[in-house]
Amino acid sequence: MFAKLLHLYQFVDQTMAMLFNRFPDEIRCGKGCTDCCNAIFDLSYIESSYLLALFKTLPPDIRGEILARCPSAAQQWQEIFDSKADPSTARIRCPLLSDQGLCHCYAARPVNCRTYGVPTVINGSAHVCGLSNFSIGKSYPTLDLAPLQHSLYEYSVESADEKLGRQRWPVAIILLHPEKLTEE
């Protein structure tokens, strides 16, 4: 079920490694940096399913710690969208982030987590991590997220159906309500 997703993740990781090598002074990502862990975004069906599969393998105490943080994150998510706030500037701590600043499900982190530290564009809107050292006004290669997101959509439809393939969920909601991945 996850072969295509893992291949996509490998491609993204290789692309990111190339960019890290090319722009070592600009890209500030590293172990313990958690800026992306506080950005808000949602997950496709296929990414949600993969994340849940890894989550279920965690020790019960770690799962409990993560699940205890989910209601607050889910409530903050709802408040942001109810208020029509700009999600690109909103901050919510990911429930998967440990108190030591590490991701409990790092191997299953979604595309948005994997690409966060470099200049990206989706639907004509450019983004870059606020902690990066990319100079304003200087031209850099930009990672277009639209084809990656389209691939995730296609993999989701193949794995589920059109309806579930179109849906997206925040991490906290998927962890609290995994049944959403089977609702028709």
C-alpha positions as CSV (number, residue, x, y, z in Angstrom):
1,M,0.0,0.0,0.0
2,F,2.8,2.4,0.8
3,A,5.4,1.6,-1.9
4,K,4.6,4.6,-4.1
5,L,4.5,6.9,-1.0
6,L,7.9,5.6,0.2
7,H,9.3,6.2,-3.3
8,L,8.0,9.8,-3.2
9,Y,9.5,10.3,0.2
10,Q,12.9,9.0,-1.1
11,F,12.7,11.4,-4.0
12,V,11.9,14.3,-1.7
13,D,14.7,13.3,0.8
14,Q,17.2,13.1,-2.1
15,T,16.1,16.5,-3.4
16,M,16.4,18.0,0.0
17,A,19.9,16.5,0.5
18,M,21.0,18.1,-2.8
19,L,19.6,21.5,-1.7
20,F,21.3,21.1,1.7
21,N,24.6,20.5,0.0
22,R,24.1,23.4,-2.4
23,F,22.9,25.9,0.2
24,P,24.5,24.9,3.6
25,D,24.5,28.5,4.9
26,E,20.9,29.2,4.0
27,I,19.2,26.0,5.1
28,R,19.1,25.9,8.9
29,C,17.3,22.6,9.4
30,G,18.8,20.1,11.8
31,K,18.2,17.8,14.7
32,G,16.3,19.8,17.4
33,C,15.0,22.5,15.1
34,T,11.3,22.5,15.6
35,D,10.0,25.5,13.5
36,C,8.3,23.1,11.0
37,C,6.8,21.2,14.0
38,N,4.8,24.3,14.9
39,A,3.6,25.2,11.4
40,I,0.1,24.0,10.5
41,F,-0.9,21.9,7.6
42,D,-3.0,18.9,6.8
43,L,-2.3,15.4,5.6
44,S,-3.6,13.4,2.6
45,Y,-5.2,10.0,3.1
46,I,-2.1,8.1,2.2
47,E,0.2,10.1,4.5
48,S,-2.3,9.8,7.3
49,S,-2.5,6.0,6.9
50,Y,1.3,5.7,6.9
51,L,1.6,7.9,9.9
52,L,-1.0,5.9,11.8
53,A,0.7,2.6,10.9
54,L,4.0,3.9,12.5
55,F,2.2,5.5,15.4
56,K,0.6,2.1,16.3
57,T,4.1,0.6,16.7
58,L,5.2,3.2,19.3
59,P,5.3,2.1,23.0
60,P,2.0,2.6,24.8
61,D,3.4,5.3,27.1
62,I,4.6,7.3,24.1
63,R,1.3,6.9,22.3
64,G,-0.4,8.1,25.5
65,E,1.8,11.2,25.7
66,I,1.1,12.1,22.1
67,L,-2.7,11.5,22.4
68,A,-2.8,13.7,25.5
69,R,-1.5,16.6,23.4
70,C,-4.0,16.0,20.5
71,P,-7.2,17.6,21.9
72,S,-5.4,21.0,22.5
73,A,-3.9,20.9,19.0
74,A,-7.3,20.0,17.4
75,Q,-9.0,22.8,19.3
76,Q,-6.4,25.3,18.2
77,W,-6.7,24.1,14.6
78,Q,-10.5,24.6,14.7
79,E,-10.2,28.1,16.3
80,I,-7.7,29.2,13.5
81,F,-10.1,28.1,10.8
82,D,-13.2,29.4,12.5
83,S,-11.6,32.8,12.9
84,K,-10.5,32.8,9.2
85,A,-6.9,33.5,10.4
86,D,-4.1,33.1,7.9
87,P,-2.9,29.5,8.4
88,S,0.5,30.2,6.9
89,T,1.3,32.4,9.9
90,A,-0.5,30.4,12.6
91,R,1.4,28.2,15.0
92,I,0.3,24.9,16.6
93,R,2.7,22.5,18.3
94,C,2.5,19.1,16.5
95,P,1.4,16.5,19.0
96,L,4.1,14.2,17.7
97,L,6.9,16.6,18.9
98,S,8.5,15.2,22.0
99,D,9.5,17.4,25.0
100,Q,13.1,16.9,23.8
101,G,12.3,18.5,20.4
102,L,12.3,15.4,18.4
103,C,9.5,13.8,16.3
104,H,8.2,10.5,17.6
105,C,7.2,9.5,14.0
106,Y,10.1,11.0,12.1
107,A,10.3,8.2,9.6
108,A,6.7,8.8,8.6
109,R,6.8,12.6,8.6
110,P,4.8,14.1,5.7
111,V,6.0,15.9,2.6
112,N,5.3,19.3,4.2
113,C,7.6,18.4,7.1
114,R,10.3,17.1,4.8
115,T,10.3,20.2,2.6
116,Y,9.8,22.9,5.1
117,G,13.3,24.5,5.3
118,V,13.7,25.4,1.6
119,P,11.9,27.9,-0.6
120,T,8.7,26.3,-1.8
121,V,5.8,27.4,-4.0
122,I,2.2,26.0,-4.2
123,N,-0.6,27.5,-6.2
124,G,1.6,30.5,-7.0
125,S,2.3,31.4,-3.4
126,A,6.0,31.2,-2.2
127,H,7.0,30.2,1.3
128,V,10.3,29.8,3.2
129,C,11.1,28.9,6.7
130,G,11.5,32.0,8.8
131,L,14.6,30.6,10.4
132,S,16.4,30.0,7.1
133,N,19.1,32.4,5.9
134,F,17.8,32.9,2.3
135,S,18.4,36.5,1.3
136,I,15.4,38.6,0.3
137,G,15.5,39.7,-3.3
138,K,18.1,37.0,-4.3
139,S,17.0,34.3,-6.6
140,Y,17.0,30.6,-5.4
141,P,15.6,27.4,-6.8
142,T,12.1,26.9,-5.5
143,L,10.5,23.5,-4.8
144,D,7.1,23.3,-6.4
145,L,4.8,21.4,-4.0
146,A,1.9,21.1,-6.4
147,P,3.2,18.0,-8.2
148,L,4.1,16.4,-4.9
149,Q,0.6,17.1,-3.5
150,H,-1.0,15.8,-6.7
151,S,1.0,12.6,-6.4
152,L,-0.3,12.2,-2.8
153,Y,-3.8,12.8,-4.0
154,E,-3.4,10.1,-6.7
155,Y,-1.9,7.6,-4.2
156,S,-4.7,8.4,-1.8
157,V,-7.4,7.7,-4.4
158,E,-5.7,4.4,-5.4
159,S,-5.5,3.3,-1.8
160,A,-9.0,4.3,-0.8
161,D,-11.5,6.0,-3.2
162,E,-12.2,9.4,-4.7
163,K,-14.0,10.8,-1.7
164,L,-11.3,9.9,0.9
165,G,-8.6,10.7,-1.6
166,R,-9.8,14.4,-1.7
167,Q,-9.9,14.7,2.1
168,R,-7.2,16.1,4.3
169,W,-6.9,16.1,8.0
170,P,-4.6,17.7,10.7
171,V,-2.3,15.2,12.5
172,A,-4.2,15.6,15.8
173,I,-7.5,14.7,14.3
174,I,-6.1,11.6,12.6
175,L,-4.5,10.4,15.8
176,L,-7.6,11.0,17.9
177,H,-10.1,9.7,15.2
178,P,-8.4,7.1,13.0
179,E,-11.9,6.0,12.0
180,K,-12.0,9.1,9.7
181,L,-9.8,7.1,7.3
182,T,-12.7,4.6,6.8
183,E,-15.7,6.9,6.8
184,E,-17.6,7.0,3.6
